[in-house]
Amino acid sequence: MNGSANQWHVVVCLATFVSILMLGGTIRAHAQPPKESTAVAPWVILHEAPLLKFPGVKRTDGSEVVDSNSPIHWDGSTLYLFNSDDHPWRFSGPDLFDLGDPISTLLGQTNNRLSIWIESTWKDDEGTLYAWYHYEPDDVCRSNTHLPTAPRIGALRSKDNGVNWEDIGFVLEAPLDSLQCDTASPWDAGGEGDFSVILDREKQYFYFFFSSYVRQFREQGVGVARMRYLDRDHPSGKVWKRYRGQWSEPGLGGHSTPIFPAKINWHQKDANLFWGPAIHWNEYLKTFVIVLNHAMDTTMTQEGIYITFNRDLAAPEAWPEPRKILTRDGIKKAMAGTQGDPVIVENGWYPEVVSTEKGGTDKSIGRTGRFFMAGISRLAITFVKPVVKVE
């Protein structure tokens, strides 16, 4: 860290630094307590909870799949949730525990035929719902094939809580020279996707936290970009990526400096990088929180799930190195016996924290919430404040 306002100089008791996962009668500690002089962040406790599962998208084999982040918003007393698997579907009900039958969203004549996942939403005070989607084009490296692809991020808006959508343009795209078609990855030869979006507390900027799979090793990992809130209806060309400490590179085709850079090149078999950030504002801690996947190879085998905290979105360099809250063994135990795509479920992809309180979403959480992986939650999460040292 660089001495930013994000640093909290505190003394924390041992319990604050132990993430407790009670599965199979065991308690597992995932972090060591630091010395008193260390600047530290808050921490979390994970513990068993009754099974709570998002309704997934039904595939032709009858399985239900959650294949991305699952954004949530409210309109009055109704909760709306989106899940995607090549196409987004909307679910609604009085709360997370009682969601009705899915509605296939209408994205327009062209977009309905494309591979699109809605990963983030935001409803403004006038009632317009905005969404941002991960798009995977076909024929990126070879004709008549979908994979490997190179994702882009686009924007939508809706006047009816997300049944009908208007596409308002692409907002994030990798540089033209950033493909690597001889990649070892079965998924991505380049591109930017697997992301989440959040509005800052001052309602000045939307911040995009995205995964970068470009050819250039120095730009792989988790990047960040932003767009003025006032530009939300005409976003294409209005997003700027963080590059070398400045918001200086265009969202479309520009370069980026990752806040969490890859440790081993994404295009090698033994790749090592964070991806798929899911961000929320934590009202209890008064800080922003990101949970992330950690891939230990280019097939995205999950090594563990990590967390990081930052009060100031405008200072991306202030995000500390993510710390592990769940091991691979912990993921397997939490997901054992659940149904869905076996690769997604086994790896616990798409970690996400969701509030179960009335009016709570994936964007704003209090002291407690539910911890989801692949749309499945057997864990509750409790956020723990640091104990501030009194001089």
Secondary structure, DSSP 8 states (H G I E B T S, - for coil): --S-TT--B----GGGG---EEETTEEE--S----TTSB---EEEEEEEEEEE---EE-TTS-EE--S---EEEETTEEEEEEESSSEEEEEESSTTS----EE-B--TTGGGS-EEEEEEEE-TTS-EEEEEEE--S-SSSTT---SB--EEEEEEESSSSSB-EEEEEEEB--TT---TT-S-SSBSS-EEEEEEEE-TTSSEEEEEEEE--S-GGG-EEEEEEEEGGGTTS-TT-EEEEETTEEEEETBT-----SEE-SB-TTSTT-BEEEEEEEEEETTTTEEEEEEEEESSTT--EEEEEEEEES-TT-GGG----EEEEEHHHHHHHHTT--S-HHHHHHT-S-EEE--STT--SSEE-SEEEEEETTEEEEEEEEE-------
